[in-house]
Amino acid sequence: MEKFHDNQFVKRFARLVQQNKDLTQELRKLREKYNELIHKSEEYEQIVSKYAQYSEVKEVLSSDRPQSLKFNMATVLYGELHGFSGITPDMDTEALMDQLDQLYIKFDQIIRKYPIAKIKTIGDSYMCAGGIPDKNITNPVEVILAAMQMLQTVNTFNNSTKPIWEIRLAVHTGPVSASITGKQRVTYDIKGDTVNIASRMESSGKNGELLISVMTYELIKEIFTCEYYGTLPVKYKGALDIYSVTGIKSELSEDGLGMIPNQNFNTKFALLQFYDIQELVFDKLEQELPGDLHYHNLKHTVDVVTEVELIGWAEGLEDSEMLILKTAALFHDCGHTIDYDNHEYHGTVIAREMLPKFNYSKEQIDRICEIIMSTKLPPNPQNLLESIICDADLDYFGRTDFIPVSNTLFEELKVRNKIASFNDWNKLQLSFISGHQYFTHTARKLREVNKQNQIERIRQLIT
């Protein structure tokens, strides 16, 4: 009789397990429909409208058929929630599915904080990608931050309920092909080895861990603490090194706990993001500068950005000061796209318009604009940062290529009827350079001797 009851219990338990599986399948279908409704929310529409500003995406959306775009540097996050193995017959299945839906909604909210595109949710799997459609150099960092918050969200759910939810996350950076469809609601589907590797990494990981490939590791290792995890065999590519992310570096996190970014983190992130801003400004200069700017061209801006960094490090600037200085150097001649004589002021206008989109504070922008205005001739810097940019802006006075560079400035001024002859130009140069001084110890040490040599060369050219 006892054996009979045991058999009955086993059969009943098996029946409940099967019912759970059937309910799970039905609820997954409902959840997918529910996610579609979520995507139609006003908040999501705002994100779509933001993405629609990018011309490359707009071009694809204008077509009646799906097209594919190539992204050379995307960071794919692939995750899978596990929890059904912990379900027992006495649990409320409907409540569990509600929890699962809430987790996915939380994940959606997390990635909306960053320029990260949700790709799809299939069953227990969740996939998103940074660098789509907004191509940027910071997407590996942003995806890791989002992944850490996803892990924390699952832990929070487990603390408030019975701990049945577990998640594995994997991140890989590389090229992807993205199909973009929809006009009112933009959706993405990505393919390629990057997606496949992220998926394989996730399946080889352990619950509660965030694994990253060596490609992602090289891009984020200065910001996050990582531990070597092992290797993953990849077809035709050999063994791929894998790392696990344990948190943000202590010096870059609040209270050194490795969870919440501090101001040092924000500065380091902004220095990385600077290269995205630099690319935008360089494109603007290349496309909009007048063709007869022989001196104040893209090359001059590149020279000044490079030189302020060299002098800045030699003068012992902190990261936060270096960010301000490099940004000012980037915009200091950007106003030439609008006007020649008042280009410094117009450069500040462009900076004030562009920099808030990259999370620069009002105080930072005000300081950047003051540094830009300090480059107006004759130079009269009021602090170290202004001294550095003034020295960098006139760095060519003490360089060996002074003569060919000064000739380009002569041609630029001659076109604008600001100088009559080459002899007048040499007289003007001699007067200006003889009264010029470098303000920083670094520039004086590097350029002053050669500047005096250039003064003698100019004297010999005057007739």
N, C-alpha and C positions, 0 to 999 in steps of 0.2 A: 504493500500500500504506500509506503514511504517513497519507494522508487517511482510509483505511478505519479505521486504529487510532484516529484522532482522533474519528471518528463513534462508534465503539464506546465510547470513554471518555465522550463526552457522554451517550450513551444510558444507560450504567451509572450515571453521576452523577445523571441525572434520575430513574432508578429508585430510587436511595438516598434522594434528596430526598423522593420520594413515600412511601417506606416510613417515613421520619422523620415525615411529616405524619400518616400513618395511626396510627403509634405514639403520636404526640402526642395525637390524639383519644381513643384508648383510655386513655391514662394520665391524661388530664384527668378522665375519668369515674371512674377508680379513685381519683384524688386527692379528688374530691368526696365519695365514700363514706368515704375515709379521714378527711376532715375531720369528717364526722358522728361517727365513732368518737372522734376527739379531743374533740369537744364533750361526749361522755358521760363524760369523765374526772372524777375527784373534784374537781380544781381548778376546773373549769368549773361543776360543781354548786354549789360554794361561792359562786361569783359569782352564779349564778342565785338562790340563796337570799337573797343580799344584796339583789338587785334586787327580789325578791318582797316585801320589807318595805314598799315604796311602795304606799300604798293605791290609787292610781289604777291601777297595773298589776294589783294583786290583783283589783280590780273587773272589769277586762277578762278576766283569766284565769278568773274564776268563770263566765263565759259559755261556752256550748257552740259559739258561732260566732265567727269572727274579727271584731274590732272595730277601730276606728281612733281614735287619740288625736292631738291637735294639739299640737305643740311650737313655740312662737313663736320660740325661739332655739336652734337646733341647728347644730352645725358638722360638715359632711360632708367626709370625706377620701376622695378617689377616686384610686386608683393603678393603674398597669398595668406589669407586668414585661415586659421585652423581652430576648430572648436567642436565640430560634430562628434569627434571621438569621445568628448567629455560629456555628451548628452546622456542623461539617464531617463528612464520611463516616467519618473515623477516630475520632470521639468516641463514647464509650459512652453511648448514648441513655438507657438505664435509670439510669445514674449521674446524668445531667443531670436527669432527672425527680425523682430522690431529692433532689437539691440544691434543686429548685424547691419540693418539699414542705417541706424543712427551712426555706426562707425564709419560707413561709407560716406554719409553726409558730412561727418567731421573731416574725413580725408579731403573731400571736395573743398571744404572751407579752408583747409590748410594750404592747399596748392594755389588757391586764389590769392593768397598773400604775396605770391611770387609770380614772375613771368614763366609759369609752368602750364603746359597744356595737358588736360586729361585726355587720355587716349581711349580707354575702354574699361568696363567692369564686366568680367565674365565669371559667373559663379562666385567662387571665393577669391578670384584673382583681380588685382587692381594694377593698372599701368598708367603712368604719366611720363612726360618728357620735358626737360628744360631745353631752351635754345630753339623752340618751335612756338610760334612762327617768328619770334623776336630773336634774331641771331645775336648772341652775346657771349662774352668770355667768362661771365660769372655763373653760368648755369650749373656747373658741377657743385659749387658751393651752395647755391639755392636749393638744389635737389636734395643734398645731404641734410640741410636744415629742415626741409619738409619731412624727410624720412625719419629724422630724430623725433619730430613732433608726432608723427604717426605712431611710433613705438610708445611714446609717452601717453598718447590717447588710449591705446589698448590697455596699458597698465592702469590708467585711471578707471576704465570700465571694470577691470578685474578687481580693483580695490572697492568698488561700490556694489559689486554683485559677486556671485560665485565665480572664481577664476577659471573660466573655461575657454577664453579667447586667447589665441596665440597667433603670432604673425612672423613670417620670415620676409626680409627685404633684401634686394640686391640692386646695385647701381653699376652701370657701365657707360662709359663715354666713348663716342665714335660717330661715324657717319651713318645717316639714315635717309631713306626715301620716304616722303610723306605724301599721302593722297589727301587732298582737301576737298570736301564736298559740303553742299548746303550753302544757302545764301542768308536766310533769316537766322539759322542756327548752324554755325560753323563746326564741323567735326573733322577729326584727323584720324588717319590710320597710318601707322609707320611700319616699315619692313626693313630687313637687312640683318647682317651678322650682329650688329650692336644689340638688336632686340633679342635675337636668339641666345646670345651669350648671357644677357641679363636674366633671361628665363632659366637657363641652365644653372647659373650661379645660385639663384633662389632655391632651386630644388635640391642643391647640394649643401645648403646651409642648415643652421639649427634655429629653432624657434627663439624669438626675442633678439636675434642678431641682425645687424646691418652689414652686409658684405659689399665690398667695392672691388672693382678690377684695378690692376696696376695703372691703367690709363687714367682712371679717375683719381687714384691715389696721388699720382704725380702732380695733379692740378690742385689738390686740396690739402696736401700734407703739411703745409705751413700754417694751417688754420685749425685742423682737427687732429686729435690723437688717434693713432691707428696701430693695430697689431697685425703682424704677419699671420695669415690664416692657413695658407697652403697653396696648392696648384690645382688648376682645372684643365683637363685635356680638351683642346679645341681642334676640331678637324682642320687639317691643312695649315694650322698655325702653331702647333706644338703645345707646350704647357703654359697656361696663363696664370701669373701670380695673383693671388687673392688676399685682400686685407679686410679686417673688421674695424669698423669705426666705433670707438668707445666714448667719444664726446668731443667737445670743443677744448682746445688747449686751455689750460688753467689760467694763464695770463690774459687770455682773450674772453674769459667768461666771468659772469657775476659771482663774486665770492669764491672764485677759483673752483667752482663745482662742475664745470664742463657742460652745463645745460643751457644757460641763457647767455646770449652774446652781450658783451659789455662795450664801452665806448672804444676801447682799443680794437676790438673785433670790427666795429663799424668803420674805423679808420682804415684798417687793413683791407676790408672789403671795398671801400671807396677807392683805394689806390689800385686795386685790381680792376674795378669798374672804370677807372680813368681811361683805360685803353679802348673801351667801347665809345666813350665820349670823344676821345682823340680821333677815332676812325670817322665819326660823324662830322667833326670839325674839318678834318683833312678833306673829306669829300666835298664839303661846302666850299672850302677855299679853292679846291681844284676846279669846281664847276662855276663858281661865281666871281672869282677875282678877275679884274680886267687883264687882258693879255699883255698890256704894256707896263705891268708892274714887274720890272726886271730885277728889282731888289726885294721889295716887300711881297715876296711870293711864298709858295708853300715851303720851299727849302729854308727860307729865313725862319719861319715858325718852327720847323723841325730843329733847326740849329739852336734856337733860344730855349725850347723845351729841354733839349739835351743838355745845354750848358747850365741852366738853372739847377738841374738835378746834380750835375757834377760839382758845382760850387756849393750847393746846398749841403750835400753830404760832407764836403770838406769843412764847411763852417759848422757842422754838428747839429743840423736841424733835426727835430723830431718828426715822426711820421705824419702827424697832424699838420705840421707846418709845411712839410714837403708836398702834401696834397694841395693845400691852398696855393702854394707857389707854382707848382706845375700847371694847375688849372688856369691861373692867371696868365702864365706864359702861353698856354694854348690859345687863349682868347685875345691876347694883347694886340694883335694886328688883324683880328677877324673883322673889325669894322671897316677895313678897306673894301669889303664887298659892298659897302653902302656909300662911303664918302672918303676922300683922300685926306683932307686937312683935319677933320675931326674924327679920325678913325678910332682914337682911344675911347672917346665917349660912346661911339656906336658899338664898339667891342663890348662895353659894359652892358649895353642894352641887350645884345644877343646873349650874353652870359646870364643875365637875369631872366631871360625868357627860357633858356634851355636847361639850366642847372637844377631848378626845382624838380624837374622830371627824374633826376637822378638822386633825389633825396638830400641835396645840399641844403643846409639850414640858412635862414636869413642872415645870421651873423657871419657864416662862412662866405656867402655871396657878397655881402657888403665889404668884407675884407679883400676878397678877390678883386672887386671893382676898384678899390683904393689902390691896389698894387698895379692894376692895368693903367690907371690914370697917372701913376708915378713915372711911366715910360715916356710921357710927353716931354719933348725937348724944350729947354735944357734940363737935364736930369737933376732932381733935388729930392733924393730919397729921405724918408723920415724914420725908417727903421731897417732892421737887417733884411727882411724879405724884400722890401723895395730896393735896397742896395744891391741885392743879388740879381734881381731882374734887370736893373739898370746896367749893371756890369755885363750881364749875359746879352742884352740887347745890342751893346756896342762892343762886343767881344772881338769883332773882326779888326778893331783898331790895332790890336797887338798880335794879330795872326800873320803867318807868312803869306797868306793869299790876300793880303789887304788890298793891293793894287787892283787885281781883277774884280774883287767884290765892290770896291769903291767905284769902279768904272760902271758897274751895273746900276748903282744909285745915281750916277751922273746921267746915264741914258734915261732913267725914269724921270728925273727932274727936268731934263731938257725937253722931253715930250710934253710936259705940263708948263713949259715956258717959265720955269722957276730959276733957271740958270742960263746964261747967254753963251758962254764959251768954256772950253776945257780949262783954259788958263784961269778964268774966274772961279771955276770949280776948285782948282788946286789952292787958290788963295783962300777960299772959304773953308776948305778942309784944314789948311794950315792954321787958320785962326781958331777954328773950333777944337781941333785935336790938341793944340798947344795949351788951351785952357781946360782941357778935359782931365778928370782924375778918376781912377778906379776906386770904388768905395770899400770893397771887401779885401781882407788880407789875402785871400786865395787868388783873386783876380790880379792884384798888384804883383804878387809873386810870379804868376804865370805870364802876364801880358805886358807889364809896364816897360820892361827893358826893350822888348821888340817894338812897342809903340813909339818909343823915342827914336828908334831906327827908322820907322816909317815917316816920322816928322822930317828927318833929314832927307829922305828920298823925295818927299813932296817939295821941299825947298829947291831941290835941284831941277824939278820939273817946271817951276814957275819962271816965266819970261817977262 
